Amino acid sequence: MDEGLYHESGYMLWETPEMLYPNLDGQQINVGLKGELVAQPVAEERGYIVGKQNNTIQICIPENAEGRYRKSAVEDDLYEFYVYHLYLEQILVDEDRVETRIRSLRTLATPLLPSPIFAENQTVLEEHMFTVYLGDVPEDVQLAAVHLNGQEFTVPLSVSSFIITKVVHPNNTHGYKLKVPFEDPVVLQQFSQTDALHYILNINYTLTVLPEKDLYYHMESVVALVTDVSPPQFDAVCTESGISFKLDHRPFDYLWEITIDSDLLTSELADQHGYTMSNDSNSLLLEVPLFSHGYEYKNVSLKGFFGTFEIIMRDRETSEVQGSTIKTCPFSPTELIMCSTDGRMTVVADLALFIPNGGNAARTNLRDKYCGPKETDGSRALFSFSLNSCGATVKLNSENVTYENEIFYSKKFPRPSQVVSDNAKERVTMQCTYPLAGLHRLFSVHRFESDAVGIGSLLHTTHPAADLQSPTIQPTSALTTTLATTTLAATRRATGSYKPALHPPSRYVKVTRFRYPTNTRFRYPANASYRYIWPTLNKGVRQSLQTKLNAAHI
């Protein structure tokens, strides 16, 4: 095998003497590859260059001449070399017109030549998909596998989330087109503070040279930059019954988590709090009823109030708050009850069936007659008071604590026209229930604290009219516990300040029966707290254990 002389212009050069027989007059040259001979003019049309210089015939064979043999090789990089089986014929003619044909066969080989493979990023952002083309792959080189951001996938692919297509070209090369969606888990994402989203795909192609099966690796990194990317933003609309939220999905919305406070918004959370949620490939719809979990209320009056609901967007990786949708709506319900986290009950009650004909809602009060409405309007009244005041009743069970109060109509100084009629047969009871697990301080000397707002209920029940009229008798100043029900009554002191006693957490003991004289009277110290009084027992008399608690501390 002769190496010949390879010129960087893409030709293989071979030289041979022009005249082997100087006494011969004419000469014709035919040349070709792999035993095929063509006349010099035809060869030149095919890209050959045939010339003479200093009695030497020079033949330049084009690199891509038909009939040549090409081979790939791996030497730290991908190379190629060409082998030419050159066939040369010289036809000599003497003066007698006798032809002499001299044929030569030479095998020529080029040195190792670089065989570069290129990768082209053909990604179109609107398609939300990487498109990367690997081209100029030699015919004896095949793609065996791809590593995408470190994850290996063999070819042919067994996954359907992205595809690799082979593209064949007429010049005996081929290529591979790789398509990977931006949303594929294998793609890396980086969200910048400039509201730009970077999709990153690091590709390592594993190529095999046949038939030796030598491996060659080609690496490429592509980045798609999507600008003006921001956390999801809901469209919110006020309705009569609450607030309606709608989110049109975008391809990159999965980068954020949607939460209510710190809780991830799921179908289970929606069912737990009474939301109505529907989610499909196009949009997310969330209906949040008024007074459900997550609302904040301001400017409560008989004319209405403002309710605010917030949906928070958090980074999926760090849980950092990156945005929110806040909607405030005016509401004007006929009745409402709110139980705040700091232990305050706010009630708007419709007393049309409660007060006597011609009566005034301003004449109503709670169990403590000094706790009247903050505002009245016709037959409606607004009450706002601390849970541990105004004669509230406390009910405890193993999971919840319930504060209860009632609305009374005062008969003090009635006018002749204000007579009790059959209309005054409704009982208005207000309740706020809190889970014990969420209370930080119960029966505390400091303040009421709860993780969540309480569940309120405003009950209208029928009751004899005479029982609904508030007497002028002041409620008792002590808290009486009968089994699991505790009644609170506020005590007004004209002078002096009161400093409640410190005490450890209370312990409730259920006692079914005690007997003691019915005419026995007990007087407890005004500042006594969590003191159990055991009266003298007497046969034949039954009475429940009474425990005095200071109402201001509950």
Protein Blocks (a to p, Z undefined) as FASTA:
>chain_A
ZZbjadfkopacddddfblblkbmbdcddddeehiacdfklmmmnopacddeehiacddd
dfklghiacddddehiacdddddddddddddddfkopacddddddddddddddddddddd
fbdfklopacdddehiafkbccfbdceehiacddddfbfkbccdddddfkopacdddddd
fklmkbccdddfkopacddddddddddddfklpacddddddddddehiacddddddddfk
lccddddddfklmmpccdehjbccdfklmmmnopacdddfkbccddddehiahiacehia
fkbccdddddddddfklopafbdcddddddddfbdcdddfkopacddddfklmmcghiaf
klgccfblklccfbdehjaccddddfkgghiacdddfkbccddddddddfehiafklccd
fklmcccdddddddfklpmbghiakbgcdfbdcddddddddddfklmpccfbdcdfbdcd
ehjaccddddddfbdcddddddddddddddfbdcddfkbccdddfkbghiacdddddehi
acdddddddfklZZ
